[in-house]
Amino acid sequence: MLYTIIKALHIIFMVSYFAGVFYLVRIFVYYKDTDAFSEEKKLILREQYTFMARRLWNIITVPAGIIMAVCGIIMIFLNTGLMKTPWFHLKLTFLVGLAIYHYWCWKKVKQLVQFKGNTLETANLKLRQANEIATFILFLVVFTVILKSQVIEYWWQLITGFFVLVFLIMMTVKLVNKSKRDK
């Protein structure tokens, strides 16, 4: 019963963490969108976006990430057999990618706070594409956990499907941005 409760908490805080990361990177995009605005409007919006990003990061994203990780570690200790399964090693590999993405987000939040109204160094399109990275990691982790041993057996179909998905999402982002520029 304890394991099931910890697992439920792990999933709840995983959802909260990803919600925070998804919205955080959107805030970066909105912040970057202000580059073309008048100085007065730009300053007001950037101050608000910086405030929102800092609060989201400190109050939702990081605490949810910590609780998610702690629950995951407790689950490993309660079920040591997980460490003997290949699918779980694959999940951990994807979580390393998530940790790198988390670090990138943290650096961007620090940039916003330190710049005090100046622009982000990352191009708008790159920020929009970076916004999809958490989605890709979420897909990889969820499919790995749900399919478990089938992931290892059918890995090449899953990888192919993943790259097709990545391509389609990236092309959609580019098309949406192109249509915005054309208006």
C-alpha positions in Angstrom: 0.0 0.0 0.0 2.8 2.4 0.9 4.4 1.9 -2.5 1.2 2.6 -4.3 0.7 5.9 -2.3 4.3 7.0 -3.1 3.7 6.1 -6.8 0.5 8.2 -6.9 2.4 11.1 -5.3 5.2 10.7 -7.8 2.7 10.9 -10.7 0.9 13.9 -9.2 4.1 15.9 -8.7 5.4 14.8 -12.1 2.3 16.4 -13.6 2.8 19.5 -11.6 6.5 19.7 -12.5 5.8 19.3 -16.2 3.0 21.9 -16.0 5.5 24.3 -14.5 8.2 23.6 -17.1 5.8 23.9 -20.0 4.5 27.3 -18.9 8.0 28.5 -17.8 9.4 28.2 -21.3 6.2 29.8 -22.8 7.0 32.8 -20.5 10.5 32.9 -22.0 8.9 33.0 -25.5 6.5 35.8 -24.5 9.5 37.7 -22.9 11.4 37.4 -26.2 8.4 38.5 -28.2 8.6 41.9 -26.5 11.8 42.7 -28.4 9.8 44.6 -31.1 7.6 46.5 -28.6 8.0 50.2 -27.6 10.5 50.7 -24.7 7.7 51.6 -22.2 5.6 48.5 -23.1 8.7 46.3 -23.3 9.8 47.3 -19.8 6.4 46.8 -18.2 5.9 43.4 -19.8 9.4 42.1 -19.1 9.2 43.1 -15.5 5.9 41.1 -15.3 7.3 38.1 -17.2 10.4 38.0 -15.0 8.2 38.1 -11.9 6.0 35.3 -13.2 8.9 33.1 -14.2 10.7 33.6 -10.9 7.5 32.7 -8.9 6.6 29.8 -11.2 10.1 28.4 -10.8 10.4 28.9 -7.1 6.9 28.1 -6.0 5.7 25.3 -8.4 8.4 23.9 -10.6 11.3 23.3 -8.3 9.2 22.1 -5.3 7.2 19.7 -7.5 10.4 18.5 -9.1 12.0 17.8 -5.7 8.9 15.9 -4.4 8.7 14.0 -7.7 12.4 13.0 -7.4 12.2 12.1 -3.7 9.1 9.9 -4.4 10.9 8.2 -7.3 14.0 7.5 -5.1 11.7 6.1 -2.3 10.0 3.8 -4.9 13.5 2.5 -6.0 14.3 1.7 -2.4 10.9 0.0 -1.8 11.2 -2.0 -5.1 14.9 -2.7 -5.7 13.9 -5.0 -8.6 13.4 -1.9 -10.7 17.2 -1.4 -11.0 17.5 -4.8 -12.6 15.1 -4.0 -15.5 16.4 -2.6 -18.8 13.3 -0.4 -19.3 14.0 1.4 -16.0 17.6 2.1 -17.1 16.2 3.7 -20.2 13.8 5.8 -18.1 16.7 6.9 -16.0 18.6 7.9 -19.2 15.7 10.1 -20.2 15.6 11.6 -16.7 19.2 12.7 -17.2 18.0 14.5 -20.3 15.3 16.1 -18.2 17.9 17.2 -15.6 19.9 18.9 -18.4 16.7 20.6 -19.6 15.9 21.7 -16.0 19.4 23.2 -15.7 18.9 25.1 -19.0 15.6 26.5 -17.6 17.2 27.5 -14.4 19.9 29.4 -16.3 17.2 31.2 -18.4 15.3 32.2 -15.2 18.6 33.6 -13.8 19.2 35.5 -17.1 15.8 37.1 -16.8 16.4 38.2 -13.2 19.9 39.5 -13.9 19.1 41.2 -17.2 16.5 43.5 -15.6 14.7 44.3 -18.8 17.3 43.4 -21.4 16.6 40.8 -24.1 17.2 37.1 -23.8 20.2 35.9 -25.8 18.3 33.0 -27.3 16.5 33.4 -30.7 12.7 33.4 -30.6 12.5 30.3 -32.8 15.0 28.4 -30.6 12.9 29.2 -27.5 9.8 28.0 -29.3 11.5 24.8 -30.3 13.0 24.4 -26.8 9.5 24.6 -25.5 8.8 21.2 -27.1 11.8 19.4 -25.4 9.9 18.8 -22.2 7.1 17.3 -24.3 9.5 14.9 -26.0 11.0 13.8 -22.7 7.5 13.3 -21.3 6.5 11.1 -24.3 9.7 9.1 -23.9 9.3 8.5 -20.2 5.6 7.7 -20.3 5.9 5.3 -23.2 8.9 3.6 -21.5 7.1 3.2 -18.2 3.8 2.0 -19.8 5.4 -0.4 -22.4 8.2 -1.6 -20.1 9.8 -4.7 -21.6 8.2 -4.1 -25.0 10.3 -0.9 -25.3 13.4 -3.0 -25.4 11.9 -5.5 -27.9 10.5 -2.8 -30.2 13.0 -0.1 -29.6 13.6 0.8 -33.3 9.9 1.3 -34.0 9.6 3.5 -31.0 12.7 5.5 -31.8 11.5 5.9 -35.4 8.0 7.0 -34.2 9.6 9.4 -31.8 11.7 11.1 -34.5 8.7 11.3 -36.7 6.8 13.0 -33.8 9.7 15.4 -33.2 9.8 16.3 -36.9 6.1 16.9 -37.1 6.1 19.1 -33.9 9.1 21.1 -35.1 7.6 21.6 -38.6 4.3 22.7 -36.9 6.2 25.3 -34.8 8.0 26.6 -37.9 4.7 26.8 -39.9 2.9 28.6 -37.0 5.8 31.1 -36.8 5.9 31.6 -40.5 2.1 32.3 -40.6 2.6 34.8 -37.7 5.3 36.6 -39.6 3.3 36.7 -42.8 0.3 38.5 -41.1 
